[in-house]
Amino acid sequence: MKTRRYFLSVILLLALSLTAADESHRIVMGGKAVTMVADAVYAFPGARSRVVAVGGTDQGLGTFLETVSPSYKNLPEFDRQAGVEVYASFRPDLVILKSSLKKTLGPGLDVLGIKTAYLSLELPSEYYTELLFLGELFNEQNRARELVAYYKNVVSRAETAAATALKVPGAQRPKVLLLQASGDGFEVPPASWIQTEMVRLAGGQAVWTQANPGSAWAKLGPEQIVAWNPDYIFVISYREDAAALADAMKKDRRYSSLKAVRDDRVFGFAQDFLSWDQPDTRWGLGLLWLSNMLFPAAMPGFSIEKEARQFYELLYDFNSASFDAIIKPRLRTSGRPE
């Protein structure tokens, strides 16, 4: 928590020191988690034409931002592990990075006099603060408030659905396990990451929190999964069809005794160009989808396709035809195309 407050302080100081929109004509983004940063930046229409280079945003399922801005295909890409000299070669007015890169890239960029903004973009509260910061940076304050209102509404709906469902006599928080497929095994996210927070907001009990208090995905064996015996399992993949991996898990004899397997409650986490579990702009869609998966009776009339249409229209200006042509063929929810 102390680290997060530090980075938010950095962000607020930058908001005061950068006269933002007028000086940030050339924006460069990079680093391992650049996808999350770039998707947030591209939610501000006025910023799109200022981006001059991005360090690659395809996690393995396609390059989404090519569909948002026609000029994106022409932007130079560079290695996500690139050093400061590569950033400097694009003559940026501003470099935007995840806060995790401040220690490695920050000193070198500071020496070169390159202004840098750091975004955490991990938990909902950080999203609210940092979207407002981007609004100041790009002189799109009303847009920022509109985006924050969207995410706050999503969280409120999830919390309301969970509270409604758990008021039913005898109702309990279901035991939920989120797993990332990794090689021939699985990993769980840290207790502090958004995946854990999404389960909590949706009304579930994240069974893995004690097993991973660290800051990176942690591998675990079949024995641990069997010991937890969750009610629901959601399989995450950033490069493959998560539904297919969930189906493979259900057929694996090592997991045949699990309650989630017996009850047919092993699902691939929702995807399109990206998995919806991560702190990308799609986390709100992922939260609503997860809420409906756990407590469908508390969300009558819910349609994830309708929610996705609204999301892409609000954040990225997709009309019905472009959604049908670009997003709908990739939309996978509940382990199947929607």
HUVEN-V904865 format. One record per residue. N is the residue number from 1. SS is DSSP state (alpha for helix, beta for strand, coil for the rest). D_FIRST is the distance of its C-alpha to the first C-alpha in whole Angstrom. Layout:
<<N | SS | D_FIRST> <N | SS | D_FIRST>>
This chain:
<<1 | coil | 0> <2 | alpha | 4> <3 | alpha | 5> <4 | alpha | 5> <5 | alpha | 6> <6 | alpha | 9> <7 | alpha | 10> <8 | alpha | 11> <9 | alpha | 12> <10 | alpha | 14> <11 | alpha | 15> <12 | alpha | 17> <13 | alpha | 18> <14 | alpha | 20> <15 | alpha | 21> <16 | alpha | 23> <17 | alpha | 24> <18 | coil | 26> <19 | coil | 29> <20 | alpha | 28> <21 | alpha | 30> <22 | alpha | 33> <23 | coil | 32> <24 | coil | 30> <25 | coil | 33> <26 | coil | 32> <27 | beta | 29> <28 | beta | 28> <29 | beta | 25> <30 | coil | 25> <31 | coil | 23> <32 | coil | 22> <33 | coil | 20> <34 | alpha | 22> <35 | alpha | 24> <36 | alpha | 20> <37 | alpha | 21> <38 | alpha | 24> <39 | alpha | 25> <40 | alpha | 22> <41 | alpha | 24> <42 | coil | 28> <43 | coil | 27> <44 | coil | 28> <45 | alpha | 32> <46 | alpha | 32> <47 | alpha | 30> <48 | alpha | 32> <49 | coil | 35> <50 | coil | 33> <51 | beta | 31> <52 | beta | 33> <53 | beta | 32> <54 | beta | 29> <55 | coil | 28> <56 | coil | 29> <57 | coil | 28> <58 | coil | 30> <59 | coil | 28> <60 | coil | 31> <61 | coil | 33> <62 | coil | 34> <63 | coil | 33> <64 | alpha | 32> <65 | alpha | 32> <66 | alpha | 35> <67 | alpha | 36> <68 | coil | 34> <69 | coil | 36> <70 | alpha | 39> <71 | alpha | 38> <72 | alpha | 35> <73 | alpha | 38> <74 | alpha | 39> <75 | coil | 36> <76 | beta | 36> <77 | beta | 33> <78 | coil | 32> <79 | coil | 30> <80 | coil | 27> <81 | coil | 26> <82 | coil | 28> <83 | coil | 28> <84 | alpha | 28> <85 | alpha | 32> <86 | alpha | 32> <87 | alpha | 30> <88 | alpha | 32> <89 | alpha | 35> <90 | coil | 34> <91 | coil | 34> <92 | coil | 31> <93 | coil | 30> <94 | beta | 27> <95 | beta | 25> <96 | beta | 22> <97 | beta | 19> <98 | beta | 16> <99 | alpha | 13> <100 | alpha | 14> <101 | alpha | 17> <102 | alpha | 17> <103 | alpha | 17> <104 | alpha | 20> <105 | alpha | 22> <106 | alpha | 21> <107 | alpha | 23> <108 | alpha | 26> <109 | alpha | 26> <110 | alpha | 25> <111 | alpha | 28> <112 | coil | 30> <113 | coil | 29> <114 | coil | 28> <115 | coil | 25> <116 | beta | 22> <117 | beta | 19> <118 | beta | 16> <119 | beta | 15> <120 | coil | 12> <121 | coil | 14> <122 | coil | 12> <123 | coil | 11> <124 | alpha | 14> <125 | alpha | 12> <126 | alpha | 11> <127 | alpha | 15> <128 | alpha | 16> <129 | alpha | 15> <130 | alpha | 16> <131 | alpha | 19> <132 | alpha | 20> <133 | alpha | 19> <134 | alpha | 22> <135 | alpha | 24> <136 | alpha | 24> <137 | alpha | 25> <138 | coil | 28> <139 | coil | 29> <140 | coil | 29> <141 | alpha | 27> <142 | alpha | 29> <143 | alpha | 28> <144 | alpha | 24> <145 | alpha | 25> <146 | alpha | 27> <147 | alpha | 24> <148 | alpha | 21> <149 | alpha | 24> <150 | alpha | 25> <151 | alpha | 21> <152 | alpha | 21> <153 | alpha | 24> <154 | alpha | 24> <155 | alpha | 21> <156 | alpha | 23> <157 | alpha | 26> <158 | alpha | 24> <159 | alpha | 23> <160 | alpha | 26> <161 | alpha | 28> <162 | alpha | 26> <163 | alpha | 27> <164 | alpha | 30> <165 | alpha | 31> <166 | alpha | 29> <167 | coil | 32> <168 | coil | 35> <169 | coil | 36> <170 | coil | 35> <171 | coil | 32> <172 | coil | 29> <173 | coil | 26> <174 | coil | 27> <175 | beta | 26> <176 | beta | 25> <177 | beta | 24> <178 | beta | 23> <179 | beta | 24> <180 | beta | 25> <181 | beta | 28> <182 | beta | 28> <183 | coil | 32> <184 | coil | 34> <185 | beta | 31> <186 | beta | 27> <187 | beta | 24> <188 | beta | 21> <189 | coil | 17> <190 | coil | 14> <191 | coil | 13> <192 | coil | 9> <193 | coil | 12> <194 | alpha | 14> <195 | alpha | 17> <196 | alpha | 15> <197 | alpha | 14> <198 | alpha | 18> <199 | alpha | 20> <200 | alpha | 18> <201 | alpha | 19> <202 | coil | 22> <203 | coil | 23> <204 | coil | 23> <205 | beta | 22> <206 | beta | 20> <207 | coil | 22> <208 | coil | 20> <209 | alpha | 16> <210 | alpha | 18> <211 | alpha | 19> <212 | coil | 16> <213 | coil | 13> <214 | coil | 13> <215 | coil | 13> <216 | coil | 16> <217 | coil | 19> <218 | beta | 20> <219 | beta | 24> <220 | beta | 26> <221 | coil | 30> <222 | alpha | 32> <223 | alpha | 32> <224 | alpha | 28> <225 | alpha | 29> <226 | alpha | 32> <227 | alpha | 30> <228 | alpha | 28> <229 | coil | 31> <230 | coil | 29> <231 | coil | 30> <232 | beta | 29> <233 | beta | 28> <234 | beta | 27> <235 | beta | 28> <236 | beta | 26> <237 | coil | 28> <238 | coil | 27> <239 | coil | 31> <240 | coil | 33> <241 | coil | 34> <242 | alpha | 32> <243 | alpha | 34> <244 | alpha | 37> <245 | alpha | 34> <246 | alpha | 34> <247 | alpha | 37> <248 | alpha | 38> <249 | alpha | 35> <250 | alpha | 37> <251 | alpha | 40> <252 | coil | 39> <253 | alpha | 41> <254 | alpha | 38> <255 | alpha | 36> <256 | coil | 39> <257 | coil | 38> <258 | coil | 35> <259 | alpha | 35> <260 | alpha | 33> <261 | alpha | 36> <262 | alpha | 39> <263 | coil | 38> <264 | coil | 38> <265 | coil | 34> <266 | beta | 33> <267 | beta | 32> <268 | beta | 31> <269 | coil | 28> <270 | coil | 29> <271 | beta | 30> <272 | coil | 32> <273 | coil | 31> <274 | coil | 27> <275 | beta | 26> <276 | coil | 24> <277 | coil | 21> <278 | coil | 19> <279 | coil | 17> <280 | coil | 20> <281 | coil | 22> <282 | coil | 24> <283 | alpha | 21> <284 | alpha | 22> <285 | alpha | 26> <286 | alpha | 24> <287 | alpha | 22> <288 | alpha | 26> <289 | alpha | 28> <290 | alpha | 26> <291 | alpha | 26> <292 | alpha | 30> <293 | alpha | 30> <294 | alpha | 29> <295 | coil | 31> <296 | alpha | 33> <297 | alpha | 35> <298 | alpha | 33> <299 | coil | 33> <300 | coil | 37> <301 | coil | 38> <302 | coil | 35> <303 | coil | 35> <304 | alpha | 33> <305 | alpha | 35> <306 | alpha | 36> <307 | alpha | 32> <308 | alpha | 32> <309 | alpha | 35> <310 | alpha | 33> <311 | alpha | 30> <312 | alpha | 32> <313 | alpha | 34> <314 | alpha | 31> <315 | alpha | 29> <316 | alpha | 32> <317 | coil | 35> <318 | coil | 37> <319 | coil | 40> <320 | alpha | 41> <321 | alpha | 43> <322 | alpha | 41> <323 | alpha | 38> <324 | alpha | 41> <325 | alpha | 42> <326 | alpha | 39> <327 | alpha | 36> <328 | alpha | 38> <329 | alpha | 40> <330 | alpha | 36> <331 | coil | 35> <332 | beta | 34> <333 | beta | 33> <334 | coil | 34> <335 | coil | 35> <336 | beta | 38> <337 | beta | 38> <338 | coil | 38>>
